[in-house]
Amino acid sequence: MTLMEEIEVQLNRLPPEKQSEVLDFITFLQGRVRSASPVSVEVERGKRIKAALLKLADLKVFSNIKDPVEWQRQIRKDRNLPGRAA
């Protein structure tokens, strides 16, 4: 008897509500398998970030910023951190 046949026999022995739980578990396992390839997820994320940055560059969103370091200081409102030298 093949594995699939054995699964079918065992599944048929269960009441319908337990068969539904088995299906839920199979769906859960499939989701884990899909998310088990973080490399492809990261590659896709990188592509989306690159596209967004290229679009910002095309729109010249930050062209009015003359000194990026000074701009960052103003935005962040830099302050001395507790326990660190100024």
N, C-alpha and C positions, 0 to 999 in steps of 0.2 A: 504494500500500500504506500502510495506517495505521501509526501508531507501535506499537500493540499487536500488529498482525500481524507487523511486523518483529521485535519482541521475541520473539514466539512462534517465528518461523523461526530466529532466532539461538539461542534457548534449546534448541530441538530438535536443533541441531547439536552441542550439548555432551554429553559423557558424563554419566551420572546423578550421579556425585559432584560434578561442577562445577555441575550444575543445583541440587543441594542447597546449594552455596555461594551461588548466585544468590538462592535463597529466603532464606538467612540474611541476606544483604545487604539484601534488600527489607525484612525484619523490622527490621533495624537502622535503616534509613532511616525507617520508619514511627515508630519510637520517637523519633527525632530530631524528626520533625514534631510529634508529640504534646507533646514537652517544649519546643517552640519558642514556646509561649504562656505565658511566666512570669507574665504579669499574672493569668491565671485561677488559676494555682497560688498566687500570693500572696494573691489575694482569698479563695480557699478557706482558706488558712492563717490569714488574719486572722479569718475567721468562726469557725474552731475555737478560736482564742485567746480571742476575745470570749466564746464560749459557756463556756469553761473559767473565765474570770474572773468571769462572772456566777454560775456555780455556786459558786465560792469565796465570793462576796459573799453569796449565799443561805445558805450554810452558816455564815457569820460566822466563818470560819477565823482571821482576824486580829483579832478583836474584843478580845482580851486585851492587845493591844499599845497602850500608852498614848502612848508617844513613838516614832514610827517611826524618827527619826534616831538616837536612842540605841540602839534595837533593832538597827538596821543596823550601828552601830559594834561592838556586842557580837558579832553574828554574824560580821562580817568580821574581827574582831580587828585593827582598823586599826593600822598601824605606819608609821613613817617610811620612805619609799622612798629607796633609795640615790641620792645626787646631787640630792636635793630638800630644800629648807628645811622645817623642822618646822612 
